[in-house]
Amino acid sequence: MLRSVAVIALEQVAAFELGVLAEVFGTDRTADGFPGYRFDVCTADGGPVRSRSGFLLTPHADLTPVEDADLVAVPAHPEGTSVPAAVLDALRRAADRGAWLLSVCSGAFLLGEAGLLDGRDCTTHWRHVDDLQQRFPAARVQCNSLYVQDGKLLTSAGTAAGIDACLHLVRQEHGSATATRLARRMVVPPHRDGGQSQYVEAPIPKAPEAPTLEPVLEWLMGHLDRTVTVEELATRAGMAPRTFARRFRAETGTTPHDWLTNQRVLLARRLLEETRLSVETVADQAGFGDAAALRHHFTRRVGTTPNAYRTTFRERAEV
């Protein structure tokens, strides 16, 4: 269970990315039933560092909390920032003992310098993915991902994608209900579909005459148990199927089928966590039709079977 978080701040640390980690893990919401964490912002020597915004940041401690933290997080900093050897050693020790490691934006370069990206799936801001791959050729850089989990290594793209990654980790450790409540509290989506291609410069142009897809997406969210086709959705949107498919990718960064499957898996996770419905019934209510289809998509996207997932979260709830 995630109980302690250590954030490593270097010179020129990015204030927003550090703030994301502080908002998710460093804000005490235990009075409202949320998990609480020991939260420490750490520097190499315990002294202050200057943020990219120009103000001095006084840390909680030196690197001591990193030695036993359940999560060690690295916010963004400029490429080329000098990294003390003690920081790299502390990151390696954290990885060796099985701690979660999380980077926001260019923080991935720090993990790379520690040798922790070699042979691992990872990502960073779309402006830096080529540089990350060139500097760490043994890393498997995912160019279009908002965040990537490889075991207990979690890397995220720029700025707001750090929120996505943090909520993903909360979902992993504390369940979908807690992550959704926290997202609502922070006034952010509990889960965003699609990839960074939605946000790169010169995105796919949107036809100004096309209506928004929001009503269609809202209808889908309320009818996940139904079998739907692109043709039916296109009719609801008042478009030809091919136009609808192009518009859907332009607005969400993914296909209708992939978006719908993601939402159904999220619903299945919630049902597995919060109810005692059979896997067959969960599959039916989440729109997969049968348990075999649920197991196939669930395992591909969550990395475990529905039964194993339910057992894991039942055990966590009893801790």
C-alpha positions as CSV (number, residue, x, y, z in Angstrom):
1,M,0.0,0.0,0.0
2,L,1.3,3.5,-0.9
3,R,2.0,5.4,2.3
4,S,5.1,7.6,1.7
5,V,6.2,9.8,-1.1
6,A,9.6,11.5,-1.7
7,V,10.0,14.0,-4.5
8,I,13.5,14.9,-5.7
9,A,13.9,18.6,-6.7
10,L,16.9,19.8,-8.6
11,E,17.9,23.3,-9.5
12,Q,15.5,24.9,-12.0
13,V,12.7,22.5,-11.0
14,A,9.4,23.2,-12.8
15,A,6.9,24.6,-10.4
16,F,3.7,23.2,-11.9
17,E,5.0,19.7,-12.2
18,L,6.2,19.8,-8.6
19,G,2.8,21.2,-7.7
20,V,1.0,18.3,-9.3
21,L,2.8,15.9,-7.1
22,A,2.2,18.0,-4.0
23,E,-1.5,18.4,-4.9
24,V,-2.1,14.7,-5.3
25,F,0.2,13.3,-2.6
26,G,1.1,16.2,-0.3
27,T,-2.4,17.6,0.5
28,D,-3.9,16.1,3.6
29,R,-7.5,15.0,2.7
30,T,-7.7,12.2,5.4
31,A,-10.6,14.1,7.1
32,D,-12.6,13.4,3.9
33,G,-11.7,9.8,3.8
34,F,-8.8,9.9,1.4
35,P,-5.6,8.1,1.9
36,G,-2.8,10.0,3.7
37,Y,0.9,10.0,2.8
38,R,4.1,11.0,4.4
39,F,5.2,13.6,1.8
40,D,8.8,15.0,1.5
41,V,10.3,17.3,-1.0
42,C,14.0,16.4,-1.0
43,T,17.2,18.0,-2.4
44,A,20.6,16.5,-2.7
45,D,22.0,18.4,0.3
46,G,18.8,19.5,2.1
47,G,19.4,23.1,0.9
48,P,17.0,25.3,-1.1
49,V,16.9,25.2,-4.9
50,R,15.6,27.8,-7.4
51,S,12.6,27.0,-9.5
52,R,12.3,27.8,-13.2
53,S,9.9,30.5,-12.2
54,G,12.6,32.2,-10.2
55,F,11.6,31.7,-6.6
56,L,13.5,29.7,-4.0
57,L,12.1,26.4,-2.8
58,T,12.9,25.2,0.7
59,P,12.8,21.4,0.9
60,H,11.6,19.2,3.7
61,A,14.8,17.2,3.8
62,D,17.9,15.9,2.1
63,L,17.8,12.5,0.3
64,T,17.2,10.6,3.5
65,P,13.4,10.1,2.9
66,V,14.1,8.6,-0.5
67,E,15.7,5.6,1.2
68,D,12.4,4.1,2.4
69,A,9.7,6.0,0.4
70,D,7.1,3.8,-1.3
71,L,7.1,6.3,-4.2
72,V,10.0,8.3,-5.5
73,A,8.9,11.1,-7.9
74,V,10.9,13.3,-10.2
75,P,9.3,16.5,-11.5
76,A,10.4,18.3,-14.7
77,H,13.7,20.2,-15.0
78,P,15.6,21.6,-18.0
79,E,17.6,19.2,-20.1
80,G,21.2,19.4,-19.2
81,T,20.6,20.2,-15.5
82,S,23.5,19.0,-13.4
83,V,22.5,15.9,-11.4
84,P,24.5,15.1,-8.3
85,A,25.8,11.5,-8.2
86,A,24.1,11.1,-4.8
87,V,20.7,11.6,-6.5
88,L,21.4,9.0,-9.2
89,D,22.6,6.5,-6.5
90,A,19.4,7.1,-4.4
91,L,17.2,6.5,-7.5
92,R,19.0,3.2,-8.2
93,R,18.6,2.0,-4.7
94,A,14.9,2.9,-4.8
95,A,14.5,0.8,-7.9
96,D,16.5,-2.1,-6.5
97,R,14.2,-2.3,-3.4
98,G,11.1,-2.2,-5.5
99,A,9.8,1.3,-4.9
100,W,7.5,3.0,-7.4
101,L,9.4,5.5,-9.6
102,L,7.4,8.3,-11.3
103,S,8.6,11.1,-13.6
104,V,6.7,14.1,-14.9
105,C,7.6,15.5,-18.3
106,S,11.4,15.9,-18.6
107,G,12.0,14.2,-15.3
108,A,12.3,11.0,-17.4
109,F,15.8,12.2,-18.4
110,L,16.9,12.0,-14.8
111,L,15.6,8.4,-14.6
112,G,17.5,7.7,-17.8
113,E,20.7,9.1,-16.4
114,A,20.3,6.7,-13.5
115,G,20.1,3.8,-16.0
116,L,16.5,3.0,-15.1
117,L,15.0,3.3,-18.6
118,D,17.2,0.7,-20.3
119,G,14.9,-1.9,-21.8
120,R,11.8,-0.3,-20.3
121,D,8.8,1.3,-21.9
122,C,8.6,5.1,-21.1
123,T,7.6,8.5,-22.4
124,T,8.1,12.2,-21.9
125,H,6.7,15.4,-23.4
126,W,6.3,15.2,-27.2
127,R,8.9,17.9,-27.8
128,H,11.5,15.7,-26.0
129,V,10.7,12.2,-27.1
130,D,13.4,12.2,-29.9
131,D,16.0,13.6,-27.6
132,L,15.1,11.0,-24.9
133,Q,15.5,8.1,-27.4
134,Q,18.8,9.5,-28.7
135,R,20.3,9.9,-25.3
136,F,19.1,6.6,-24.0
137,P,18.9,4.3,-27.0
138,A,18.2,1.2,-24.9
139,A,14.9,2.8,-23.7
140,R,11.6,2.0,-25.5
141,V,10.2,5.5,-25.8
142,Q,6.5,5.6,-26.5
143,C,6.0,8.8,-28.5
144,N,2.3,9.3,-28.3
145,S,1.4,8.2,-24.7
146,L,0.1,10.5,-22.0
147,Y,1.8,8.1,-19.5
148,V,3.4,4.7,-19.6
149,Q,3.7,2.1,-16.9
150,D,6.4,-0.6,-17.0
151,G,6.3,-2.6,-13.9
152,K,6.7,0.0,-11.1
153,L,8.2,2.6,-13.4
154,L,5.7,5.3,-14.4
155,T,6.6,8.1,-16.8
156,S,4.4,10.8,-18.1
157,A,4.3,13.5,-20.7
158,G,4.1,17.2,-20.2
159,T,2.4,19.1,-17.4
160,A,-1.3,17.9,-17.1
161,A,-0.2,14.3,-18.1
162,G,1.5,14.2,-14.8
163,I,-2.0,14.5,-13.2
164,D,-3.1,11.6,-15.4
165,A,-0.1,9.5,-14.2
166,C,-0.7,10.3,-10.6
167,L,-4.4,9.4,-10.8
168,H,-3.4,6.2,-12.5
169,L,-1.1,5.3,-9.6
170,V,-3.8,6.2,-7.1
171,R,-6.2,3.9,-9.0
172,Q,-3.6,1.1,-8.9
173,E,-2.9,1.5,-5.2
174,H,-6.3,2.5,-3.8
175,G,-8.9,1.6,-6.4
176,S,-11.0,3.4,-9.1
177,A,-13.5,4.8,-6.6
178,T,-10.8,6.7,-4.7
179,A,-9.1,7.9,-7.9
180,T,-12.5,9.1,-9.3
181,R,-13.3,10.9,-6.1
182,L,-9.9,12.6,-6.1
183,A,-10.3,13.6,-9.7
184,R,-13.7,15.1,-8.9
185,R,-12.1,17.0,-6.0
186,M,-9.4,18.4,-8.2
187,V,-11.9,19.1,-11.0
188,V,-10.1,17.0,-13.6
189,P,-11.1,14.0,-15.6
190,P,-10.5,10.7,-13.8
191,H,-9.2,9.2,-17.1
192,R,-8.3,10.8,-20.4
193,D,-8.3,8.7,-23.6
194,G,-6.0,9.2,-26.5
195,G,-2.4,10.3,-26.7
196,Q,-0.2,13.3,-27.1
197,S,-1.1,13.6,-30.8
198,Q,-4.1,15.6,-29.6
199,Y,-1.8,18.3,-28.3
200,V,1.2,18.6,-30.6
201,E,1.5,21.7,-32.8
202,A,-0.5,21.7,-36.0
203,P,-3.0,19.0,-34.9
204,I,-5.4,17.5,-37.3
205,P,-7.7,20.4,-38.3
206,K,-11.2,20.2,-37.0
207,A,-14.0,21.0,-39.5
208,P,-15.7,24.1,-38.1
209,E,-19.1,23.1,-39.4
210,A,-19.0,19.7,-37.5
211,P,-21.0,19.7,-34.3
212,T,-19.2,18.7,-31.0
213,L,-19.0,15.0,-30.2
214,E,-19.8,15.6,-26.5
215,P,-23.5,14.6,-26.7
216,V,-22.5,11.3,-28.4
217,L,-19.8,10.6,-25.8
218,E,-22.2,11.3,-23.0
219,W,-24.8,9.0,-24.5
220,L,-22.1,6.3,-24.9
221,M,-21.1,6.7,-21.2
222,G,-24.7,6.0,-20.2
223,H,-25.1,3.0,-22.5
224,L,-21.8,1.1,-22.2
225,D,-23.7,-2.2,-21.9
226,R,-25.1,-1.8,-25.4
227,T,-23.6,-3.1,-28.7
228,V,-23.1,-0.1,-30.9
229,T,-21.5,0.4,-34.3
230,V,-19.7,3.3,-35.8
231,E,-22.6,3.7,-38.2
232,E,-25.1,4.1,-35.3
233,L,-22.8,6.7,-33.6
234,A,-22.3,8.6,-36.8
235,T,-26.1,8.8,-37.3
236,R,-26.4,10.2,-33.8
237,A,-23.7,12.8,-34.6
238,G,-25.4,13.6,-37.9
239,M,-22.3,12.6,-39.9
240,A,-21.2,10.0,-42.5
241,P,-19.4,7.1,-40.9
242,R,-16.0,8.0,-42.4
243,T,-16.4,11.7,-41.4
244,F,-17.4,10.6,-37.9
245,A,-14.3,8.3,-37.6
246,R,-12.0,11.1,-38.7
247,R,-13.7,13.6,-36.4
248,F,-13.5,11.2,-33.5
249,R,-9.8,10.7,-33.8
250,A,-9.2,14.4,-34.2
251,E,-11.0,15.2,-31.0
252,T,-10.0,12.3,-28.8
253,G,-6.7,11.1,-30.3
254,T,-8.0,7.5,-30.7
255,T,-10.6,5.4,-32.5
256,P,-14.2,4.9,-31.4
257,H,-13.5,1.2,-30.7
258,D,-10.5,1.9,-28.6
259,W,-12.2,4.7,-26.7
260,L,-15.2,2.6,-26.0
261,T,-13.1,-0.4,-24.9
262,N,-11.2,1.8,-22.5
263,Q,-14.4,3.1,-20.9
264,R,-15.8,-0.4,-20.6
265,V,-12.6,-1.6,-18.9
266,L,-12.9,1.3,-16.5
267,L,-16.5,0.4,-15.7
268,A,-15.5,-3.3,-15.3
269,R,-12.8,-2.3,-12.8
270,R,-15.3,-0.3,-10.8
271,L,-17.8,-3.2,-10.7
272,L,-15.1,-5.7,-9.7
273,E,-13.9,-3.4,-6.9
274,E,-17.3,-2.3,-5.6
275,T,-19.7,-5.2,-6.1
276,R,-19.8,-9.0,-5.8
277,L,-21.3,-9.5,-9.2
278,S,-20.0,-12.5,-11.1
279,V,-17.4,-11.9,-13.8
280,E,-20.0,-13.0,-16.4
281,T,-22.4,-10.3,-15.1
282,V,-19.7,-7.7,-15.0
283,A,-18.9,-8.6,-18.6
284,D,-22.5,-8.1,-19.5
285,Q,-23.0,-4.8,-17.7
286,A,-19.8,-3.4,-19.1
287,G,-20.7,-4.3,-22.6
288,F,-18.3,-7.1,-23.4
289,G,-21.0,-9.7,-23.8
290,D,-19.2,-12.6,-22.2
291,A,-16.5,-13.3,-19.7
292,A,-14.0,-14.4,-22.4
293,A,-14.1,-11.0,-24.1
294,L,-13.8,-9.2,-20.8
295,R,-10.8,-11.3,-19.8
296,H,-9.1,-10.6,-23.2
297,H,-9.5,-6.8,-23.1
298,F,-9.1,-6.5,-19.3
299,T,-5.8,-8.4,-19.3
300,R,-4.4,-6.5,-22.3
301,R,-5.2,-3.1,-20.7
302,V,-4.8,-3.7,-17.0
303,G,-2.1,-6.4,-17.0
304,T,-4.0,-9.0,-14.9
305,T,-7.2,-11.0,-15.0
306,P,-10.5,-9.8,-13.7
307,N,-10.5,-12.3,-10.9
308,A,-6.9,-11.5,-9.8
309,Y,-7.7,-7.8,-10.0
310,R,-10.8,-8.3,-7.7
311,T,-8.8,-10.4,-5.2
312,T,-6.0,-7.7,-5.1
313,F,-8.4,-4.9,-4.3
314,R,-10.4,-6.9,-1.9
315,E,-7.2,-7.6,0.0
316,R,-6.2,-3.9,0.0
317,A,-9.6,-2.9,1.2
318,E,-9.2,-5.2,4.2
319,V,-5.7,-3.9,5.1
